[in-house]
Amino acid sequence: MSASSSADVLNLPRPWPPRVIAFDGDDTLWHNETLFSMTQGRFRMLLLHHVNLPSTLIDARLAETAQRNLLVYGHGIKGFVLSMVETAIAVTDGRIPAKDIRTILSFGRTMLEHPVDLIEGAREVLESLRARDHELWLIADGDVFDQESKLARSGLAPLFHHIEIVTEKEEETYRRLLTRYGVLPEEFAMVGNALHSDVLPVIGIGGRAFHVPDQVTLGPDVAEAGPEHEGALHPPYELGSLVAGPGHARRVARARHSSSSSG
């Protein structure tokens, strides 16, 4: 894959492959964060017509508002749009006109109707793993309608045995799902771009995880990996290496490391 890669988070002496492999959706199977970034840029330009503030300050105010609203609105486009409206009102001291509020709402509609752009190779990886009799799950967090809509538009739904849309992906979430379907932690692997929700909780319950960092969220997320996870997070490699297995992944990682060192 061109924009995404994954890190082998296997440090348990277990036979490959796992029986059940679960995938995150946003920025793992399809592009998502780039759409949010593009919309945030449009929002920033709109507000600059009303206030003389640094762009970084507008971005910070929106991020602060969105983070505060997570407990109320949850993840997803609708919560993001409401946070943009709230930020616009606050930053302009209530002076933003109704027509610009309508413009912000139109940003949200555009996001909800935007075509789903699959990450390169995602379908092929799923098809190959399913053909090898792996049980495939999708575990996504966020707004149910939003996630179900993206999954339907992606065309990937028939490739999954189970689809779960949850509020948060925490250790207890994964325990509950594994118990529901009678899966042992050592039979389970998770593939996703978010260390805090796709990787660390799964390692915490004794499962396996593959980190697929994306270019937009890589920096902040990597900071969440503490010293206690050293040795579990290996250099990134292509998502397609999931098909070849962890041995191939490690060889690719070593080759990339040698190449970068010599250059």
C-alpha positions as CSV (number, residue, x, y, z in Angstrom):
1,M,0.0,0.0,0.0
2,S,1.3,3.5,-0.9
3,A,0.0,5.6,2.1
4,S,-0.4,3.0,4.8
5,S,1.8,0.3,6.3
6,S,1.5,-2.0,9.3
7,A,3.7,-3.0,12.2
8,D,3.8,-6.6,13.4
9,V,2.7,-6.6,17.0
10,L,3.4,-10.3,17.6
11,N,5.7,-11.1,20.5
12,L,3.9,-14.1,21.7
13,P,5.1,-17.6,20.8
14,R,1.9,-18.7,19.1
15,P,1.4,-20.5,15.8
16,W,0.6,-18.4,12.8
17,P,-2.0,-17.8,11.5
18,P,-4.7,-16.7,14.0
19,R,-8.2,-18.2,13.3
20,V,-10.0,-14.8,13.6
21,I,-8.7,-11.6,12.1
22,A,-10.6,-8.4,12.8
23,F,-10.2,-5.1,11.0
24,D,-10.9,-1.5,11.8
25,G,-12.6,0.5,9.0
26,D,-11.6,4.1,9.0
27,D,-8.0,4.7,7.7
28,T,-7.4,1.0,7.8
29,L,-9.6,-0.3,4.9
30,W,-10.8,3.1,3.6
31,H,-9.5,6.7,3.7
32,N,-11.3,8.8,6.3
33,E,-9.0,11.2,8.1
34,T,-8.1,13.0,4.9
35,L,-11.8,13.9,4.5
36,F,-11.9,15.4,8.0
37,S,-8.7,17.4,7.3
38,M,-10.1,18.7,4.0
39,T,-13.3,19.8,5.7
40,Q,-11.4,21.4,8.6
41,G,-9.5,23.4,6.0
42,R,-12.7,24.7,4.5
43,F,-14.1,25.5,7.9
44,R,-10.9,27.5,8.8
45,M,-11.1,29.5,5.6
46,L,-14.8,30.3,6.4
47,L,-14.0,31.6,9.9
48,L,-11.1,33.7,8.6
49,H,-13.7,35.9,6.9
50,H,-15.0,36.8,10.3
51,V,-12.1,36.8,12.7
52,N,-8.4,37.8,12.5
53,L,-6.9,34.8,14.3
54,P,-4.0,32.5,13.4
55,S,-5.1,29.4,11.6
56,T,-3.4,27.3,14.3
57,L,-5.6,28.9,17.0
58,I,-8.8,28.1,15.0
59,D,-7.7,24.5,14.6
60,A,-6.9,24.3,18.3
61,R,-10.3,25.6,19.3
62,L,-12.0,23.1,17.1
63,A,-9.9,20.2,18.4
64,E,-10.6,21.3,21.9
65,T,-14.4,21.5,21.3
66,A,-14.5,18.2,19.4
67,Q,-12.6,16.4,22.2
68,R,-14.9,17.9,24.9
69,N,-17.9,16.8,22.9
70,L,-16.8,13.2,22.4
71,L,-18.6,12.0,25.6
72,V,-21.9,13.7,24.3
73,Y,-21.8,13.1,20.5
74,G,-19.3,10.3,20.2
75,H,-17.0,9.7,17.2
76,G,-18.1,10.5,13.7
77,I,-19.1,13.1,11.2
78,K,-22.3,14.4,12.9
79,G,-20.4,15.1,16.1
80,F,-17.7,16.8,14.1
81,V,-20.2,19.1,12.4
82,L,-21.9,20.1,15.6
83,S,-18.4,20.9,17.1
84,M,-17.7,23.1,14.1
85,V,-21.0,25.0,14.6
86,E,-20.2,25.4,18.3
87,T,-16.7,26.6,17.6
88,A,-17.8,29.0,14.9
89,I,-20.3,30.6,17.3
90,A,-17.8,30.8,20.2
91,V,-14.9,32.2,18.1
92,T,-17.0,34.9,16.5
93,D,-18.8,35.8,19.8
94,G,-22.1,34.8,18.2
95,R,-21.6,37.1,15.1
96,I,-21.5,34.3,12.5
97,P,-24.5,34.7,10.2
98,A,-27.1,32.0,9.6
99,K,-25.9,31.5,6.0
100,D,-22.5,30.5,7.2
101,I,-24.0,28.1,9.7
102,R,-25.8,26.6,6.7
103,T,-22.5,26.4,4.9
104,I,-21.0,24.4,7.8
105,L,-24.0,22.0,7.8
106,S,-23.4,21.6,4.0
107,F,-19.8,20.5,4.8
108,G,-21.2,17.7,6.9
109,R,-23.6,16.6,4.2
110,T,-20.8,16.5,1.7
111,M,-18.8,14.4,4.1
112,L,-21.6,11.9,4.6
113,E,-22.2,11.6,0.8
114,H,-18.6,11.5,-0.2
115,P,-17.6,8.3,-2.1
116,V,-15.7,5.7,0.0
117,D,-12.1,5.6,-1.2
118,L,-10.6,2.2,-0.4
119,I,-7.0,2.0,0.7
120,E,-5.0,0.4,-2.0
121,G,-4.9,-3.4,-1.6
122,A,-7.5,-3.6,1.1
123,R,-10.0,-5.7,-0.9
124,E,-7.3,-8.1,-2.1
125,V,-6.1,-8.7,1.5
126,L,-9.6,-9.5,2.7
127,E,-10.4,-11.7,-0.2
128,S,-7.1,-13.6,0.2
129,L,-7.5,-14.1,4.0
130,R,-11.1,-15.3,3.6
131,A,-10.1,-17.7,0.8
132,R,-7.7,-19.2,3.4
133,D,-10.6,-19.9,5.7
134,H,-9.9,-17.1,8.2
135,E,-12.9,-15.8,10.1
136,L,-13.0,-12.0,9.3
137,W,-14.6,-9.4,11.5
138,L,-15.1,-5.7,11.2
139,I,-14.9,-3.8,14.5
140,A,-15.5,-0.1,14.0
141,D,-16.3,2.6,16.5
142,G,-18.4,5.7,16.0
143,D,-21.8,6.7,14.7
144,V,-23.7,3.6,13.7
145,F,-25.5,5.2,10.7
146,D,-22.2,6.7,9.5
147,Q,-20.2,3.5,9.8
148,E,-23.0,1.3,8.2
149,S,-23.3,3.7,5.3
150,K,-19.5,3.7,4.7
151,L,-19.4,-0.1,4.9
152,A,-22.3,-0.4,2.4
153,R,-20.7,2.0,0.0
154,S,-17.3,0.3,0.3
155,G,-18.6,-3.0,-1.1
156,L,-16.6,-4.9,1.5
157,A,-19.5,-6.0,3.7
158,P,-19.9,-9.5,2.2
159,L,-16.3,-10.3,3.1
160,F,-16.9,-10.2,6.8
161,H,-18.4,-13.0,9.0
162,H,-19.3,-10.5,11.8
163,I,-19.7,-6.7,11.8
164,E,-19.6,-4.9,15.1
165,I,-20.0,-1.1,15.5
166,V,-19.2,-0.1,19.1
167,T,-19.0,3.2,21.1
168,E,-15.4,2.7,22.2
169,K,-12.8,0.0,21.6
170,E,-11.4,-0.8,25.0
171,E,-10.2,-4.0,26.6
172,E,-13.6,-4.8,28.0
173,T,-15.1,-4.3,24.5
174,Y,-12.8,-6.9,23.0
175,R,-13.4,-9.3,25.9
176,R,-17.1,-9.0,25.4
177,L,-16.9,-9.7,21.7
178,L,-14.6,-12.7,22.1
179,T,-16.9,-14.2,24.7
180,R,-20.0,-13.6,22.6
181,Y,-18.5,-15.6,19.6
182,G,-16.6,-18.1,21.6
183,V,-13.1,-17.0,20.5
184,L,-10.0,-17.3,22.7
185,P,-7.6,-14.3,22.8
186,E,-4.8,-16.4,21.4
187,E,-7.0,-17.2,18.3
188,F,-7.6,-13.5,17.7
189,A,-5.8,-10.7,15.9
190,M,-6.8,-7.1,15.3
191,V,-5.7,-4.9,12.4
192,G,-6.0,-1.1,12.7
193,N,-4.5,2.3,12.5
194,A,-5.1,3.5,16.1
195,L,-2.7,2.3,18.8
196,H,-5.0,3.4,21.6
197,S,-8.0,1.5,20.3
198,D,-6.9,-1.1,17.8
199,V,-3.6,-2.3,19.2
200,L,-2.9,-1.8,22.9
201,P,-6.3,-3.0,24.2
202,V,-6.0,-6.2,22.2
203,I,-2.4,-6.8,23.4
204,G,-3.8,-6.1,26.9
205,I,-6.2,-9.0,26.8
206,G,-3.6,-11.4,25.4
207,G,-4.5,-11.1,21.7
208,R,-2.4,-10.1,18.7
209,A,-2.5,-6.9,16.8
210,F,-1.1,-5.3,13.6
211,H,-0.7,-1.6,13.6
212,V,-1.4,0.1,10.2
213,P,-0.4,3.7,10.8
214,D,-1.8,6.3,8.4
215,Q,0.1,9.5,7.5
216,V,-2.4,11.9,9.1
217,T,-2.7,10.3,12.6
218,L,0.7,8.6,12.9
219,G,2.5,11.2,15.0
220,P,0.0,11.7,17.9
221,D,-0.8,8.0,18.1
222,V,2.7,6.7,18.3
223,A,3.2,8.8,21.3
224,E,0.8,6.6,23.2
225,A,3.1,3.6,23.0
226,G,5.0,3.6,26.3
227,P,8.1,1.8,27.4
228,E,6.0,-1.2,28.6
229,H,5.2,-1.9,24.9
230,E,8.9,-1.9,23.7
231,G,9.6,-5.1,21.8
232,A,6.0,-5.5,20.8
233,L,5.9,-2.7,18.2
234,H,8.2,-3.6,15.2
235,P,9.1,-1.4,12.2
236,P,6.2,-0.8,9.7
237,Y,5.6,-3.0,6.7
238,E,3.0,-3.4,3.9
239,L,-0.5,-4.4,4.9
240,G,-0.2,-7.1,2.2
241,S,2.3,-8.9,4.4
242,L,-0.7,-10.1,6.5
243,V,-1.2,-12.6,3.7
244,A,2.4,-13.7,3.7
245,G,2.6,-14.0,7.5
246,P,4.8,-12.4,10.2
247,G,8.1,-14.0,9.0
248,H,7.8,-12.2,5.7
249,A,6.9,-9.0,7.5
250,R,10.0,-9.1,9.6
251,R,12.2,-9.8,6.6
252,V,10.7,-6.7,4.8
253,A,11.2,-4.6,7.9
254,R,14.8,-5.7,8.2
255,A,15.4,-5.0,4.5
256,R,13.9,-1.5,4.9
257,H,16.0,-0.8,7.9
258,S,19.2,-1.8,6.2
259,S,18.3,0.3,3.1
260,S,17.7,3.4,5.2
261,S,20.8,2.9,7.2
262,S,23.0,2.5,4.2
263,G,21.4,5.6,2.5
